[in-house]
Amino acid sequence: MKLIKTTLIGFGAGIASGLLGIGGAIIMVPGMVYTLGLSQHMANATSLAVVIPSAFVSAAVYQSFGQLDTGLAALFAIGGMAGAYLGSTLLPKVQPEHLRRIFGILTFALAVRMWFS
């Protein structure tokens, strides 16, 4: 049953990633915490390992459609890697309930902004 749940969460995250350009964490993290029972820290870290292959596949398909700006992607990657290093070193210092709140607030704020833009 865990294999089926995990595969379905990954499939949903992959669709969201490919269609909406999100990393999939918005699907995977809550799915891992509330469906699989992983800790918030474990779910955050595990979702990051999934981003690499999922993003690679999506980016390759987008490139085949001529929809990828590789120069811009490289610049974002530089800042993203620096930010990822800082964020991952901070993760163990943040309480799980604070991580859930930050995640929820950020997701809600982005949804509201997108709804009204």
N, C-alpha and C positions, 0 to 999 in steps of 0.2 A: 504494500500500500504506500509506503514511504517513497518508493521508486516512482510510482504513478504521480503522487502529489508533487514530487520534486520536478519531474519532467513537465507536468502541466504548468507549474510556476515558471519554469525556465522558458517554456513555449510562449506563455503570455508576456513575459519580459522581453523575449526576442521580437515578438510582434510589435510591442510598444516601442522598442528600441529602433527597429527598422522603419516603422511607419511614422513615428513622432520625433525621432532623433534624440530620445532620452536614453540614459544609460541602462535602464531597466530596473534600477534600484527602487524606483517608486512602486514597482510590482513585487520584486524579489524580497526586499527587506521585510515588509509586513507579512508576506507569504511565509518566509522562513521563521519569523518570530511567532506568528499566530497559528500557522498551520503545522509547521514542523517542530515548534517548540525550541528553536535555537535562541541563545541569548542575543541581546541587541548588538553587542560587540561582535559576536561570531557572525551574525547575519550581515552586518556592515562590511566586515572583512571578506566574507565569502562572496558577496555580490560584486565586489571589486575584481575578483579573479574571473568572474564570468564576463565582465565588460570587455576584456581584451579580445577573446575570440568572437563575441557577438558584434562588437564594433568593427572588427576587421571584415567580417562577412558583409555587414551593412555598407561599410565604406567601399568595398569592392563593387558591390551592386550599384551604388550611387555613382561611382567612377565610370562604370560601363554606360550609364545614362548621361554622362557629362555633367553631373551635378556636384562634383567635389572640387573645392579650391584647395589643392594640396599645399600651396604656400601659406595660406591662412591657417590651415590645419596644423602645419608645423609650428607656426607662431603660438597658436593656442596650446599646443602640446608642451611647449617650453614652460609657459606659465602654469599649465595644468599639472605637470610633473612636480614643479616646486611646491605648488599648493597641496598636492596629494601627499608629498613627503611631510609637510607641516601638519596636515590634518591627521594623517595616520600616526604621527608621533603624539598628537594630542588625544586620540581616541581612548587609550587606556586610562587617561586621567579624568574622563567625563563619565559621570554616573549614567547607567542605562536609562533611567527615567528622564534625565535631561536630554539624552540623545533622541528619545522618542518625541519629546516635546519640540525640540529644534526641528526635527524631520517633519513633524506634523504642521508646525507653524510655517515653515518654509514652503511646504507643498501647498498649503491653503493660500498663503500670500501669492504664490505664483498663479494658482488657479483663479483667484479673484482678479489679479492683474490681466491675465489672458482673457477672462470673460468680458471685462470692460474695455479692452483695447480694440 
